[in-house]
């Protein structure tokens, strides 16, 4: 990043003329080659794991003796029961499937290859023997014949733990998995350490399962509300800020009032006529409602105070919001950008998880202390895990950066095209074409810088979680401070990267030059950034709050009047988190558009003055805003210093004309 912070270079960039969309050249080609080599390394890891038989072991499964189910196997030296013919035994069955070893990330149970999974619960060894005789599927160790299940003294060790839960094969992976939720509840009990009372966890999981239809419906509602809000933003951007403000006020007050009303109603619950279990559920709901009501009250008060402070600067946002609405009208495909990005991320994450599973079953067969077979990688190849984890972060950031560059390129094309009738037929596809042809190296470099900051923060977070309760107060404070500083640095670099991509889309310069140019523009317009960009982001945050509050309020009403629910704390949290995630995905595109427009506007006012030969590129709404700012500055100069100071950057940018 040294090349991005040079003072002399910054001075040169301030003198250099910006030439929007005039020249196109490939940027940061060495970084593109480095990224391609890195992706080839990721492909090598996947190919190596497949070539060493990990794919067959992952998909078909293998028993505790190294035999792959569903095929003939070669004999392994010094390992009994290896080299068996399992052509007709296609499923992996665990004698104790609910015994999970979290430390070693595996099931602590003997695994066998069987012909069929027991679809019904088997309570006695006689039933296990009958199942083996009828289905030809022996559920006890290979050393024990079905006729010996009820007579052998070793049956208690070599046969499955009773009762044998009903199970079904996992699609594509040929493992017999218990169908009873109680088994999964035990997994969750081992993973969730903050729940001291296991009965609470069972009630939470039961609440999720009995409310799954409502959860799915509310998640769909949040998606519909996000789409509706995007349509509203396109057509009524002028009044959107005030509509959002009023709706958030009403939503916050309404949600807080409903929570307190439900709390007061729940306190009148008749305790004498219910069972102890129902009474415990009612007390849990009462405590949850109290926490929700207090949290909503505090949130509403803080929200009102922030809106009170920001109210004078709302007018600065309306002009950019109006132009952003026009951008979405001319570029309707922008609305679908979250879908393409999400689809690309899901495909990559699916590939990454599949390769990770391959790595978990790759390597050479090694006999452990219990005499069973494990597959381990030795030598330098055992560090492929770290390479794979870095690939997860870098390529994920690369995909997100490609979205930012695509949006920036399309919006820059819109802004710097004087006659909107001359826009490309599909500016989004034209932006994707420029990205692929010229700017993949810039995106690779920007995403790598984010990766360099993210990896140390994740390592420190892992260390903090492992040392929790063991380190002294000083070490804990240092760790948290480092994590916080790296988080702040990551957010700042993310914002600078986004503006660097915009500068690259305008001038087709490399990453460091673009980041330097964007930084100079942002510093010169520091108060504009605070007044326009921050307020715009806050308004979009209010939109996210509106969607979450609406979905949460609907969830409260539906869950409250559902008769067969238990504890609905977890379902409501799931719904609200999903609603915020969906709203963030959609409104983040609008946020990008506003940020790109702001940088284009700042460059436009710096290098153009409206005179012949130096006409503004900006929309008429922004021209009116510049003129109003001039008038407001003159009036503020007479009436008060504070207002003049707030409007001075806007006026000086325009007066340079």
C-alpha positions, 0 to 999 in steps of 0.5 A: 500500500506504500504506492497508494500513500505517496504525497508527491503522487497525490500532488500529481494526481490533483493536477492530472486531468480526468478523462472519463471513459476515453481510454481503456487499457489492461490494469494490474496484469501481474496481479491477474496472473498471480490470481490465476496461479492461485486458482490453479493451486486451488484446483490442484488441491481438489484434483489431488484429493480426488486422485488419491481416492478421497472423492470415492471415500466421501461419496460412497463412505468407508468403514472403520477398516478402510473399505469403501462401501459399494465396491471391491477393496484391496487388502491393507497390510496389517489391518484386519477386515480390510480388503472386503467385497462390499459391492452390495453393501452401499451404505455406512452405518454407525453403531452409535451415531449420536456420539460426536467427538467435537475435538477431532470432528468425527463420530466416535463409533465403529462404522460398517458397510451395510445393505440397508439402513434400519427405517424403524427403531430396533429396541432389542438384539432380537429385532436387530437379528430379525432385520439382518435375516429379512433384509440381508443387512448385518448391523453388527461387526463383520466378525459376528454372524446374525445367528450369534447376535442374541447368544454371543457375549461380545454382542454388547460391544460388536452390535449397535447401541440399543435402541437403534434409532430409525435412520435414512440414507443421506442423498448422494452420500450413502450414510445412514443418518438418524431421523429423530430430532433428539439425536441432532439436539444432542449435537447442538447441546455439545456445540452450544456451551452457553446453555446450562439447562439442556431442557431449554435447548430442547424447547428452542429446537422444538419451537423452530421445528413446530414453527418452520412453516411460519419461518419460511413464510416470514423469510419470503415476506422479507424478500417481497418487502425488499423487492417492493422497497427497491421499486419504491426507491426507483419511482418516489426517491424524492419523498423516500427519505421522509416516508422512511423516516415516518414509517420507521418512527411509526414502526419503532413506536408500534413494535415497542408498544406491541411488545410491552402489550404482549408482556403485560398480557403474558403476566396475566397468564393463569399459572394455577391451571397449567402443567409444570412444563407449560408453566416453564414455557410461559415463564421463558416467553415472559422473560424473552418478551421483557428483554425484547421490550426493553431492547426495543425501547432503548433502540427507539430512543437512540434512533430518535436521537440520531434522526434529530441530529441528522434532520438538517442534512436530509436535504443533501441526500434527496438530490443524490437519491433522486438521481440514483432512482433515475439510474435504476430506471435506466439500468433495471438489471442493477436490481438483480445484481445481488442474485448473480453475486449470491449465486456465484458465491453459493457455487464457489462455497459449494465447491470449497466445502466439497473440496474441504470434505475431500481433504478430510478423507484424503491421504494414506491409510493409518491405523489408530490406537483403537485399531481402526483406519484413518486417512492422514496426509503427511509432509508438506501437503498437510498444509493444504488446509491453510492454502484452502482457507486463504482461497476461501477469503480471497476468492469470496472477496474477489467475487464481491469486488467484481460486483462493486466494479460492475456496478461502478462501471455501469453507473459511471457510464450512465453519469458521464454519458451526456445524452442518455439515449446514447447509453449502451443497450445493456450498460451492465453487460457492457460493464461486465465486458470491460471488467473481464477484458481490462480490470480483473487484475485491479479487482484481484489486487483490491480483494487481496489487500482485504484478505491480508487484513481479514486473515490476521483478524480471524487468527486473533479472534480464534486465539481469543476464543481458545484462550477465553478464561485463561488469559490475564486482563492485559492480554485480553485487552490487547487482543480485543484492541488488535481485533477492533483496530483490524476491523476498523482498518478493514472497513476503511479499506473496503470503502477506499477500494470501492471508490478506487474501483470507481476511479478505475472505471472512469480513467482505466488506471491501476489499483494504486493510482485509482486508490490514490486519486479517489483518496485525494478527491475524498479528502478534498470533499471530506464534509461532503462525504460526511453530509451526503454519503453518511446520511444516505447510508443512514437512510438506507439503514432505516430501510433495512430497519423498516423491513426487519421491524415489519417482518419481526412484527408479523412474526410476533403476531403469528407466533403469538397466536399459534397454538402448538408452538413452544418457545418462539425466541429462536424462530423470531431471531432467525426470521429477523436475521434473515430479513436483515440479510435480505434487506442488506443484499438489496439495499447495498446495491442502492448504497453502492450507486449513491457512493459512485454517484457522489464520487462522480459528482465530486470529480465533475464539480472539480474539473468542470464549471458549466462553461462552453467546452467544460459543461457539467455531466451531472443531472439537472437535479444536482445542478439545482443543488449546486445553485441552491448551495451557493445561495444558502452559503451567501445567506449563511454567511450573513446569518451564522458561521456554523451553517456556512462551514457546513455548506462551504465545501459544496459552494467552493466546489461549484465556485471553482467553475 
